[in-house]
Amino acid sequence: MSSHTIQELVAMEPILGASRDELERLQLERLRSTLRHAYANNANYRQKFDAAGVHPDDLRALADLARFPFTTKEDLREAYPLGFLGTQERVARIHASSGTTGKPTVVGYTRNDLTTWG
């Protein structure tokens, strides 16, 4: 394993040198993008957001995330098998639980997910 100085690491990954404000702006931007994608591409998420009285554009600060519904294991089971996938056409691999305590839970991964984790 190679050893790098902090300066070298920041040069390779500039986000490592970002201020807290810069990190929070990036988090907010990416969360907005994720919420918009889920709302636009998945009826289950859209229904959950609507039932909670929130829209992706309501995320104006990181604290606003608390107003959005979480996806639970029960949600995944109720929408079995692929009801919570917003990118079904891009799924490269599917992992599922055994379902020993009920319906299996299914999670899909894109090629980009697999590359990132590789």
LINFENFEN-V866775 format. One record per backbone hydrogen bond with DSSP energy under -1.0 kcal/mol. CO is the residue of the C=O (numbers start at 1). NH is the residue of the N-H. E is the energy in kcal/mol with one decimal. If there is no record, write none. Layout:
# LINFENFEN-V866775
CO_NH_E / CO_NH_E
This chain:
# LINFENFEN-V866775
5_9_-2.3 / 6_10_-2.6 / 7_11_-2.0 / 8_12_-1.9 / 9_13_-2.8 / 13_16_-2.4 / 14_17_-1.8 / 15_18_-1.6 / 19_23_-2.5 / 20_24_-2.6 / 21_25_-2.2 / 22_26_-2.2 / 23_27_-2.7 / 24_28_-2.6 / 25_29_-2.5 / 26_30_-2.5 / 27_31_-2.8 / 28_32_-2.5 / 29_33_-1.9 / 30_34_-2.3 / 31_35_-2.8 / 32_36_-2.6 / 33_37_-2.3 / 34_38_-2.6 / 35_39_-2.6 / 36_40_-2.5 / 37_41_-2.0 / 38_42_-1.2 / 42_46_-2.4 / 43_47_-2.5 / 44_48_-2.2 / 45_49_-2.9 / 46_50_-2.7 / 47_51_-2.6 / 48_52_-1.6 / 49_54_-2.6 / 50_53_-1.1 / 55_58_-3.0 / 56_59_-1.6 / 58_60_-1.3 / 61_64_-1.6 / 62_65_-1.6 / 63_66_-1.4 / 64_67_-2.1 / 65_68_-1.7 / 72_76_-1.8 / 73_77_-2.2 / 74_78_-2.8 / 75_79_-1.7 / 77_80_-1.5 / 79_83_-2.6 / 82_85_-1.7 / 87_90_-2.3 / 88_91_-1.0 / 93_109_-2.8 / 95_107_-3.0 / 99_102_-1.7 / 105_97_-2.3 / 107_95_-2.8 / 109_92_-3.0 / 109_93_-1.9 / 110_114_-2.1 / 111_115_-2.5 / 112_116_-2.7 / 113_117_-2.4 / 114_118_-1.4
